[in-house]
Amino acid sequence: MSRSNVIAKINRLRAALDTLEQGFNEHPVSTGDGEGYALIKHAQKVGIELVSETAARKQGYKLKKGAKPILFKYFKAPIQKYIPLYDLHSQFVMEKRRCPD
């Protein structure tokens, strides 16, 4: 890999981290489908797992009261709308499971 390719990768990662930092500072960015997926991949590299409230609920998590979205990502068909994404590790709690009677 050439030096210029490495520098380009570093710059893309830096831009992604800046966007994520804006979201954590309560200034979320809206992204298209492709850009959103790229941001999600960059976030995973630093231990941030961006998920929708629905996806987290399916894993047994509940959104913390007052949690603000990190990112609004556009999802193509069949959804065709912007969905707020949150950090699974800092903005959700595991739901308490009730014991069977």
Summary of the structure (lengths in Angstrom):
residues: 101
radius of gyration: 15.8
end to end distance: 60.8
largest distance: 63.5
contacts: 246
relative contact order: 0.18
helix: 45%
strand: 23%
